[in-house]
Amino acid sequence: MAGGKFPGMPFNQQMSIPCELTLRTFPEGIRLCRAPVREIEKLRGAYWELKDTTLQPSEKLLSAISAELFEIQAEIEPGSAAEIVFNLRGNPLTYNVKDKMLGCKGKKVKVEPIDGVIKLHILVDRTSIEVFPNYGRITLHLSFPLDPEKTLQYLSAEGGKANIKSLKLYKLKSIWQKA
């Protein structure tokens, strides 16, 4: 991932999370998709789960959870919401329902709902946010140091209600062993 700015470090890029490439069939045809490898599951620790939950306007779900490293898997029906917002350690990842655009820190990708549902797989690390919408059909990678003091996150809907079909948030363990 190019474009990262890491003050005081002798590098300006980093590798993405290891991913697997697959072919998937969508209504318009076969597409190449990219998703995190299953081995990420070995890093999972505590988790929280929601199912069939209505997200009220301006409600902040998950706001009591503090985590530096985490993974989110979510399936959301936008409903009447104008925007769905994942605040990821102080960095809003926003889905604009009308424009069908997912964006964070000035980068945007078009994400079409599949049967009315947006599927997101999100990984947050100390220096990156990686998002794999709709089975990894498209990806959004952001490379920058996240504020270590900001470890809270939340999910909100603006302008109307949304339905969370399912959501899992896992705290992740570091791959680096402490000395």
Secondary structure, 3 states (H helix, E strand, C coil): CCCCCCCCCCCCCCCCCCEEEEEEEECCEEEEEEEECHHHHHHEEEEEEEEEEEECECCCECCCCECCCEEEEEEEECCCCCEEEEEECCEEEEEECCCCEEEECCEEEECCCECCEEEEEEEECCCEEEEEEHHHCCCEEEECCCCCCCCEEEEEEECCCEEEEEEEEEEECCCCCCC
